């Protein structure tokens, strides 16, 4: 996660008081050199920590920021007397910090675009983000037995894209009710996945407890199950999740047993702070460890690997027990990012199929930044990719327009086709692309995309898709048959728009 993890950390920062620190000797000398620790006190009682390592050379300030999921170098760092300024670049966003140092500590203002500034203070600290302890050894590689789940791409809802950390038991129950009342459950959206920030502390036996936002996880699972829905949770193979909450490092077996006892049906497992314990080359073994634990738990739990496409995860995700694996860094709520991710997936088609799916991340439809045509493109592209359809909007207040897109049964049928073959790009002509996906009944899905911000004509020969003549066609967004004769197809595409067809050989 990059931008979405940035959003997690930033969302905490704007709501919580930060306490930064440096060494006592550095304060006495009014030097910026050393570790500065950010301790974030969460409303639920948990603490999340961030470390700033600052190095001053005259008027130049360098170093890094250590977040739970990665390190980020300082940019444009300057010192002028007691005043300082530096930036950190995370994905498309820039954070800036400015302030001054004094004998009593640091005073700063933290700024993120389109958000309120936050004032920070500082006190001494002397240690790095994690202690230098030998890691728990990675297990020897083997192939985890298939769990028999996710024979078609999972469908459901996840809390992060819209709610971030502002999610609790009451809200999840309302979302569950909305899945039922809107018809989404009956259309296949059955997983209700709680992302980061549900985690509390561990009890005397080491068992993870939910925090005050989720007082009864087993009761919540029961509420969902009674409505024909399933519960998903989130964790990390590292000591901390991306939001700084307790991860599963060293507790994999116990956490899997706890999830099973609660009635959990889906686990999203995010690499996050594991990068401080293991090398990227260890990923398969570390994800395998939880894959084995989930199997031994005795409960069928869909296993979602979230490690941003590192180490060509599509080549080994299934062997580690995964039912889906993220192929890229995080999506965020813009056409450009959605298109960047979606249109990059063609070469991965061979690795996706029943029981194990390439995952280009969650849907942003209904979150406000996509036009109707862009939302059609988003839903179409994910359906053509046989991608998991995990909605990320507020289902309680979605518009009829959003509902009609997420509930288009003909498009969902393409995504859920039991043959499980992912589409591939067959034509690229400037800003116009044609993708084709074979379907179980012998027909195919054909999507014609316009990646331009202006209307564009689309023209191609049916022979380039393997047809001797125009096939019988149905437009799956307009829900009407098309009359096409001859060897060519021609149409006008709206900006960032798409035509999705089911094609049947005559």
C-alpha positions, 0 to 999 in steps of 0.5 A: 500500500502506498497512497492508501497507507498514506491516507491511513497514517494521515487520517490518524494524524489529523485526529490524534495528538502526536508527541515527537522526541529526540535525544536529550543531548541533541536538544541541549545543543539545539541540533536536529540529529537523532531519532524523533519518535511520534507516538499516536494515542488512538481513541480505542486506547492503542498506540501507533508509532512513527520514527523520524531520523534526522541528520543536519549538515549546516543548513541541510536537513536529510534523513528518513521517516520510518512508517509501519510499512516502509521508510521514506527519505526526506526531501527539500530539508532545510535549517535556518537557525532554529527553524526547519522544513522538510517534505516526504513524498508518498505516492502522489501526495506530499507531506510537509513539516515546518517548525522550530527547535528549542531547549524544551523540545520541537514544535512543528506544523504538519501539512497534507494537501486538502486537509487541516494542519496539525501542530506537533510537539517533541520530547526525548527518545533514543531507540529506533522503530523496532528493536534489533531482535532475530526474526522468527525464521521463515519456514521451508517452502512447500505447496499449501493444499488448496482450500477449495474456496473462491472458485469464482472471484470473491464479491463483497464490500471493504471498509477502507476506501470510504471509511478508513479508520472510522469504522465500528460495529454499528456501521458494519451492521448498517452496511450489512443491512444495506447489502441486503436491502439494495439487492447487492447480497443477492447479486453476489456481494456477500463478504463484509470485510473490516480493514485495518483499525479493528485490532486491540491488545492481546490477552494473557494467552496472546489471543488478539482482542478487538478494540472498543469499536468492536466489542463482540466480533463473534456476535458481529459474525453471527449477525452477518451470517444470519443475513446470508453474509460473511465476515472478513478481517485484516491483519499483517505478517509483521508486528504492526498493521499499516495503521500501527495496530497489532499484527500477527507476527509470531502469533499466526497459528493462534490468530488463525484459531481465533478467527475461526472461533469468531466465525471469520470467513475471509482474511486480508493479510497485508505485508506492512511492517513485515519488511522490517523483519524479513526480506522480500524474497521471504514473502512466499514462505511467510504467507505460506505460514498463515496459509497453513495456519488457516487450513489447520483452523478447521474453518473455510477462510478465503485468503487474500494476499496483500503485498502489492505485486512484489516478487511476482506474487501471481507465480506463487500466490496459489502455492502459498494458500492464497485465493487472491493476490494483489498485483499492484500498489493501492488504488485510489479514487481517480480515473488515472490511478484506476486506469493505470492499474487496470490496463496493466494486467493483460500479461498476468492472465495465465496465472488467474483462474478458479481458486486463485485470482489476480487482484487489482484492488478494490472498487472506487465506484460511488466514492465521488471522483469518477464520471458515469462513463469512468465508472462503467470503465472501472466495472467493465475492466474489473469484470473482464479481468476476472477480478474480485468485485469488492465495493468500497463506497457507503452503501447506505447512501449510494445513488441510483446511478451507482447502484445500477452500475454495481448491480448490473447482472450482465456485467457481474456474469462476465466477472463470475463466469465459471470458466475463469479465464481473464481477458487480454488486450487484443487491439491497441490503436492509439487511445482505443483498446479492445480486450477479449475474454472467453466464456464458459458457454463458448461466447466471448466478452468484448470490451472496447475502451477509450482511454482518451479524455475526448470522444474517439472513434473505434474501428476494427475487423472482426477477424482480428478477434477470431471471427469470420463475420460479425457475431451476434452481439448484445450491449451489456450496459444498454441491455440491448442486442446490436445489429452488426453486419459485415467484417468491421465494427465501428462506434463512437466512444465517449471520453474514458468510456467503454462498450461491453459486448457479449459476442456469439459466433453465428 
